Amino acid sequence: MDTLDKNKQALSLIEAITPVSQTFAQSNEMTEAAYHLTRDQKRILFLVVGRIRSAEKEGDKTVGLCEFTVSEYATMYNLPSAQASKDIRNALANFVIKEVCIFRPDWDDAAEKGYETFPWMIKKAHSPRRGSYVVHLNPYLMPFFTSLERRFTNLKIKDIASITSPYAIRLYESLCQYKNAEGDGCAVLAVDWMIERYGLPKSYRAIGEFKRSFLHKAIIEIQNSTNMSISYKEKRAGGRITHLAFYYRQNER
């Protein structure tokens, strides 16, 4: 019996035959978390969490053990099979060392922020014979994706699947957090907050670099990939741009 089969017996593996939900949801704590994943790591997360959310047994949703295939990844993101296989290998190579920081405002004191830090993944496995991968997401993170009753962010897979910049994906998630039932909304985000939470390079603390390398490119990509139309206004304090007020609405496609 190989390791993959042992995993099936020991834990509740959600196999590749389980459909992937076309809606991705996460708690607002996760939307506001500090982390940086590559585009392809985010894509794996969307696929795996989408499958876990579709599991029939509630207990299976808490384990975080999920299988996916190269062919479905290629189909989901409109890629040739060889490119999909390469992207998956590269994404999983250092996924296990990536962490996410969840902030806990109730734990703050005057000088420091309260937080919890979690590794994203416990293990990974690959079966070339099956053409599949198995990833075991950290079970401590599962409630941020599956136990959602209030204060959560909804995203459509078809929208985020075509966004290629991981930073643009993070901004889009933040905007979706504040949209209303019609898809319109306003979000006021601090520049320093976006740099910290999205894992932007420190050079982006210069507002010119922030706008040139992140903001303008992210807005263009979101508008080209989704039906969201975005404008923004700058808010200043002491002559410095400290916040951006984003205004957005849904266009008919």
Sine and cosine of phi, psi and omega as CSV:
sin_phi,cos_phi,sin_psi,cos_psi,sin_omega,cos_omega
0.00,0.00,0.81,-0.59,-0.03,-1.00
-0.99,0.12,0.12,-0.99,-0.08,-1.00
-0.87,0.50,-0.62,0.79,-0.02,-1.00
-0.89,0.47,-0.67,0.74,0.02,-1.00
-0.92,0.39,-0.60,0.80,0.05,-1.00
-0.89,0.45,-0.63,0.78,0.04,-1.00
-0.87,0.49,-0.63,0.78,-0.01,-1.00
-0.89,0.45,-0.57,0.82,0.00,-1.00
-0.98,0.20,-0.65,0.76,-0.11,-0.99
-0.97,0.25,-0.60,0.80,-0.07,-1.00
-0.74,-0.68,0.19,-0.98,-0.01,-1.00
-1.00,0.06,1.00,-0.05,0.03,-1.00
-0.98,0.18,0.81,-0.59,0.09,-1.00
-1.00,0.02,0.95,-0.31,-0.16,-0.99
-0.99,0.16,0.20,-0.98,-0.09,-1.00
-0.92,0.39,-0.23,0.97,0.04,-1.00
-0.96,0.28,-0.30,0.95,0.04,-1.00
-0.95,0.32,0.77,-0.64,-0.01,-1.00
-0.91,0.43,0.35,-0.94,0.04,-1.00
-0.98,-0.19,0.80,-0.59,0.03,-1.00
-0.87,0.49,0.66,-0.75,0.01,-1.00
-1.00,0.08,0.03,1.00,0.10,-1.00
-0.86,-0.51,0.79,-0.61,0.04,-1.00
-0.98,-0.22,0.76,-0.65,-0.01,-1.00
-0.75,-0.66,0.58,-0.82,0.07,-1.00
-0.52,-0.86,0.44,-0.90,0.02,-1.00
-0.91,0.42,0.42,-0.91,0.04,-1.00
-0.90,0.44,-0.44,0.90,0.08,-1.00
-0.88,0.48,-0.61,0.79,0.04,-1.00
-0.96,0.29,-0.62,0.78,0.05,-1.00
-0.86,0.51,-0.58,0.81,-0.05,-1.00
-1.00,-0.05,0.05,1.00,-0.08,-1.00
-0.94,0.33,0.29,-0.96,0.06,-1.00
-0.98,-0.21,0.88,-0.48,0.06,-1.00
-0.16,-0.99,0.27,-0.96,0.15,-0.99
-0.69,-0.72,0.88,-0.48,0.16,-0.99
-0.90,-0.43,0.49,-0.87,0.08,-1.00
-0.94,0.33,0.18,-0.98,0.05,-1.00
-0.82,0.57,-0.72,0.69,-0.10,-1.00
-0.96,0.28,-0.49,0.87,0.12,-0.99
-0.92,0.38,-0.64,0.77,0.08,-1.00
-0.90,0.44,-0.64,0.77,-0.01,-1.00
-0.90,0.44,-0.66,0.75,0.07,-1.00
-0.89,0.45,-0.67,0.75,0.02,-1.00
-0.87,0.49,-0.70,0.72,0.02,-1.00
-0.87,0.49,-0.70,0.72,-0.03,-1.00
-0.92,0.40,-0.75,0.66,-0.08,-1.00
-0.92,0.40,-0.73,0.68,0.00,-1.00
-0.91,0.42,-0.61,0.79,0.06,-1.00
-0.87,0.50,-0.60,0.80,0.04,-1.00
-0.96,0.29,-0.68,0.73,0.00,-1.00
-0.87,0.49,-0.64,0.77,-0.01,-1.00
-0.91,0.40,-0.36,0.93,0.00,-1.00
-1.00,-0.01,-0.08,1.00,-0.03,-1.00
-0.87,0.49,0.63,-0.77,-0.05,-1.00
-0.96,0.26,-0.60,0.80,-0.04,-1.00
-1.00,-0.01,0.79,-0.62,-0.01,-1.00
-0.87,0.50,-0.59,0.81,-0.01,-1.00
-0.88,0.47,-0.56,0.83,0.01,-1.00
-0.90,0.44,-0.49,0.87,-0.07,-1.00
-0.95,0.30,-0.30,0.95,-0.05,-1.00
-1.00,-0.04,-0.22,0.97,-0.10,-1.00
-0.99,0.15,-0.69,0.73,0.02,-1.00
1.00,0.05,0.21,0.98,-0.04,-1.00
-0.99,-0.14,0.88,-0.48,-0.18,-0.98
-0.57,-0.82,0.60,-0.80,0.04,-1.00
-0.96,-0.29,0.59,-0.81,0.15,-0.99
-0.55,-0.83,0.34,-0.94,-0.06,-1.00
-0.93,-0.36,0.37,-0.93,0.05,-1.00
-0.89,0.46,-0.65,0.76,-0.07,-1.00
-0.90,0.43,-0.64,0.77,-0.01,-1.00
-0.96,0.28,-0.55,0.84,0.09,-1.00
-0.89,0.47,-0.70,0.71,0.01,-1.00
-0.88,0.48,-0.67,0.74,0.00,-1.00
-0.92,0.38,-0.69,0.72,-0.06,-1.00
-0.89,0.47,-0.59,0.81,-0.08,-1.00
-0.92,-0.38,0.25,0.97,0.11,-0.99
0.82,0.57,0.83,0.56,-0.05,-1.00
-0.83,-0.55,0.48,-0.87,0.20,-0.98
-0.90,0.45,0.48,-0.88,-0.07,-1.00
-0.85,0.53,-0.67,0.74,-0.02,-1.00
-0.90,0.45,-0.65,0.76,0.02,-1.00
-0.93,0.37,-0.64,0.77,0.03,-1.00
-0.88,0.48,-0.70,0.72,0.00,-1.00
-0.88,0.48,-0.68,0.73,0.02,-1.00
-0.90,0.43,-0.70,0.72,-0.01,-1.00
-0.88,0.47,-0.67,0.74,-0.01,-1.00
-0.90,0.44,-0.73,0.68,0.00,-1.00
-0.86,0.52,-0.72,0.69,-0.01,-1.00
-0.91,0.42,-0.63,0.77,-0.02,-1.00
-0.92,0.39,-0.65,0.76,-0.05,-1.00
-0.98,0.22,-0.28,0.96,-0.08,-1.00
-0.83,0.55,-0.65,0.76,-0.01,-1.00
-0.80,-0.59,0.28,0.96,0.02,-1.00
-0.88,0.47,-0.59,0.81,-0.09,-1.00
-0.92,0.39,-0.30,0.95,0.01,-1.00
-0.99,-0.17,-0.06,1.00,0.01,-1.00
-0.98,0.20,0.57,-0.83,0.00,-1.00
-0.80,-0.60,0.35,-0.94,0.09,-1.00
-0.81,-0.59,0.68,-0.73,-0.02,-1.00
-0.95,-0.32,0.90,-0.44,0.04,-1.00
-0.99,-0.14,0.82,-0.57,-0.04,-1.00
-1.00,0.04,0.62,-0.79,-0.03,-1.00
-0.85,-0.53,1.00,0.04,-0.06,-1.00
-0.83,0.55,-0.50,0.87,0.00,-1.00
-0.91,0.40,-0.29,0.96,-0.01,-1.00
-1.00,-0.09,-0.08,1.00,-0.06,-1.00
-0.90,0.44,0.49,-0.87,0.30,-0.95
-0.85,-0.53,-0.16,-0.99,-0.11,-0.99
-0.90,0.45,-0.47,0.88,-0.13,-0.99
-0.96,-0.26,-0.44,0.90,-0.13,-0.99
-0.72,-0.70,0.44,-0.90,0.07,-1.00
-1.00,-0.03,0.62,-0.78,0.12,-0.99
-0.99,0.12,0.61,-0.79,-0.03,-1.00
-0.37,-0.93,0.27,-0.96,0.17,-0.99
-0.78,-0.63,0.66,-0.75,0.02,-1.00
-0.89,-0.46,0.74,-0.68,-0.03,-1.00
-0.78,-0.63,0.62,-0.79,0.24,-0.97
-0.95,0.33,0.57,-0.82,-0.01,-1.00
-0.94,0.35,-0.62,0.78,-0.22,-0.98
-0.71,-0.70,0.57,-0.82,0.05,-1.00
-1.00,-0.03,-0.70,0.71,-0.04,-1.00
-0.38,-0.92,0.20,-0.98,0.07,-1.00
-0.63,-0.78,0.43,-0.90,0.04,-1.00
-0.55,-0.84,0.49,-0.87,-0.01,-1.00
-0.71,-0.71,0.75,-0.66,0.07,-1.00
-0.87,-0.49,0.99,-0.10,0.04,-1.00
-0.85,0.53,-0.55,0.84,0.00,-1.00
-0.88,0.47,-0.64,0.77,0.02,-1.00
-1.00,0.08,-0.30,0.96,-0.11,-0.99
0.93,0.36,0.54,0.84,-0.09,-1.00
-0.71,-0.70,0.31,-0.95,0.10,-0.99
-0.84,-0.55,0.49,-0.87,0.15,-0.99
-0.84,-0.54,0.79,-0.61,0.09,-1.00
-0.87,-0.50,0.59,-0.81,0.04,-1.00
-0.90,-0.44,0.99,-0.11,0.07,-1.00
-0.93,0.37,0.45,-0.89,-0.01,-1.00
-0.87,0.50,0.87,-0.48,-0.01,-1.00
-0.85,0.53,-0.46,0.89,0.03,-1.00
-0.90,0.43,-0.35,0.94,0.00,-1.00
-1.00,0.01,-0.26,0.97,-0.10,-1.00
-0.86,0.52,-0.63,0.78,0.03,-1.00
-0.87,0.50,-0.42,0.91,0.02,-1.00
-0.96,0.29,-0.20,0.98,-0.01,-1.00
-0.87,-0.49,-0.38,0.92,-0.14,-0.99
-0.86,-0.50,-0.44,0.90,-0.03,-1.00
-0.98,-0.19,0.94,0.35,-0.16,-0.99
-0.91,-0.41,0.92,-0.40,0.05,-1.00
-0.89,-0.45,-0.51,0.86,0.03,-1.00
-0.44,-0.90,0.26,-0.97,-0.01,-1.00
0.78,0.62,0.88,0.47,0.07,-1.00
-0.69,-0.72,0.29,-0.96,-0.06,-1.00
-0.93,-0.37,0.78,-0.62,0.02,-1.00
-0.97,-0.25,0.69,-0.72,0.04,-1.00
-0.73,-0.69,0.53,-0.85,0.09,-1.00
-1.00,-0.07,0.78,-0.62,-0.03,-1.00
-0.84,0.54,-0.63,0.77,-0.05,-1.00
-0.90,0.44,-0.43,0.90,0.04,-1.00
-0.99,0.17,-0.78,0.62,-0.08,-1.00
-0.96,0.27,-0.33,0.94,-0.04,-1.00
-0.90,0.44,-0.47,0.88,-0.07,-1.00
-0.99,-0.14,-0.03,1.00,0.08,-1.00
-0.99,0.13,0.80,-0.60,-0.11,-0.99
-0.99,-0.16,-0.41,0.91,0.00,-1.00
-1.00,0.06,0.82,-0.57,0.04,-1.00
-0.89,0.46,-0.49,0.87,0.04,-1.00
-0.94,0.33,-0.62,0.78,0.06,-1.00
-0.91,0.42,-0.60,0.80,0.06,-1.00
-0.88,0.48,-0.69,0.72,-0.01,-1.00
-0.90,0.44,-0.67,0.74,0.03,-1.00
-0.90,0.44,-0.67,0.74,0.01,-1.00
-0.87,0.48,-0.66,0.75,0.05,-1.00
-0.87,0.49,-0.68,0.74,0.00,-1.00
-0.89,0.46,-0.66,0.75,0.01,-1.00
-0.92,0.39,-0.65,0.76,0.01,-1.00
-0.90,0.43,-0.45,0.90,0.02,-1.00
-0.87,0.50,-0.53,0.85,-0.12,-0.99
-0.95,-0.30,0.13,0.99,-0.03,-1.00
-0.99,0.16,0.44,-0.90,0.01,-1.00
-1.00,-0.01,-0.12,-0.99,-0.07,-1.00
-0.88,0.47,-0.46,0.89,0.01,-1.00
-1.00,0.09,-0.10,1.00,0.00,-1.00
1.00,-0.02,0.09,1.00,0.03,-1.00
-0.99,-0.12,0.36,-0.93,0.02,-1.00
0.00,-1.00,0.02,-1.00,0.06,-1.00
-0.63,-0.78,0.75,-0.67,0.03,-1.00
-0.73,-0.68,0.79,-0.62,0.06,-1.00
-0.97,-0.26,0.92,-0.40,-0.08,-1.00
-0.85,-0.52,0.72,-0.70,0.05,-1.00
-0.96,0.27,0.62,-0.78,0.01,-1.00
-0.87,0.49,-0.74,0.68,0.00,-1.00
-0.89,0.45,-0.57,0.82,0.03,-1.00
-0.89,0.46,-0.72,0.69,0.00,-1.00
-0.89,0.45,-0.65,0.76,0.02,-1.00
-0.88,0.48,-0.69,0.73,-0.01,-1.00
-0.94,0.35,-0.78,0.62,-0.14,-0.99
-0.96,0.29,-0.58,0.81,-0.03,-1.00
-1.00,0.07,-0.12,0.99,-0.03,-1.00
0.94,0.34,0.58,0.81,0.00,-1.00
-0.95,0.32,0.46,-0.89,0.04,-1.00
-0.85,0.52,0.53,-0.85,-0.03,-1.00
-0.88,0.47,-0.44,0.90,0.01,-1.00
-0.89,0.46,-0.32,0.95,-0.02,-1.00
-0.97,0.25,-0.06,1.00,0.08,-1.00
-0.92,0.40,-0.36,0.93,0.18,-0.98
-0.97,0.23,0.88,-0.48,-0.18,-0.98
-0.87,0.50,-0.54,0.84,0.04,-1.00
-0.89,0.45,-0.69,0.73,0.04,-1.00
-0.93,0.38,-0.62,0.78,0.04,-1.00
-0.85,0.53,-0.74,0.67,-0.01,-1.00
-0.93,0.38,-0.72,0.69,-0.11,-0.99
-0.93,0.36,-0.71,0.70,-0.14,-0.99
-1.00,-0.05,-0.36,0.93,-0.02,-1.00
-0.87,-0.49,-0.90,0.44,-0.24,-0.97
-0.86,0.51,-0.83,0.55,-0.09,-1.00
-0.90,0.43,-0.66,0.75,0.01,-1.00
-0.91,0.41,-0.65,0.76,-0.02,-1.00
-0.91,0.42,-0.69,0.72,0.00,-1.00
-0.89,0.46,-0.70,0.72,0.01,-1.00
-0.88,0.48,-0.70,0.72,-0.04,-1.00
-0.92,0.38,-0.66,0.76,0.04,-1.00
-0.88,0.48,-0.70,0.71,-0.02,-1.00
-0.92,0.38,-0.55,0.84,0.01,-1.00
-0.98,0.22,-0.42,0.91,-0.10,-0.99
-0.99,-0.16,-0.36,0.93,-0.04,-1.00
-0.79,-0.61,-0.03,-1.00,0.06,-1.00
-0.99,-0.17,0.46,0.89,0.01,-1.00
-0.99,-0.10,0.76,-0.65,0.09,-1.00
-0.96,-0.28,0.78,-0.63,-0.18,-0.98
-0.82,-0.58,0.68,-0.74,0.23,-0.97
-0.73,-0.69,0.24,-0.97,0.01,-1.00
-0.49,-0.87,0.37,-0.93,0.09,-1.00
-0.80,-0.59,0.58,-0.81,0.00,-1.00
-1.00,0.04,0.63,-0.78,0.10,-0.99
-0.89,-0.45,0.74,-0.68,-0.11,-0.99
-0.89,-0.46,0.46,-0.89,0.14,-0.99
-0.59,-0.81,0.83,-0.56,-0.03,-1.00
0.88,0.47,0.53,0.85,0.01,-1.00
0.99,0.15,-0.02,1.00,-0.04,-1.00
-0.94,-0.33,0.64,-0.77,0.08,-1.00
-0.96,0.28,0.91,-0.42,-0.06,-1.00
-0.95,-0.32,-0.50,0.86,-0.05,-1.00
-0.67,-0.74,0.39,-0.92,0.13,-0.99
-0.82,-0.57,0.77,-0.64,0.08,-1.00
-0.99,-0.16,0.92,-0.38,-0.01,-1.00
-1.00,-0.07,0.72,-0.69,0.08,-1.00
-0.86,-0.51,0.74,-0.67,-0.10,-1.00
-0.50,-0.87,0.41,-0.91,0.01,-1.00
-0.53,-0.85,0.29,-0.96,0.00,-1.00
-1.00,-0.06,0.76,-0.65,0.07,-1.00
-0.99,-0.14,0.46,-0.89,0.09,-1.00
-0.97,0.25,0.74,-0.68,0.03,-1.00
-1.00,-0.04,0.00,0.00,0.00,0.00
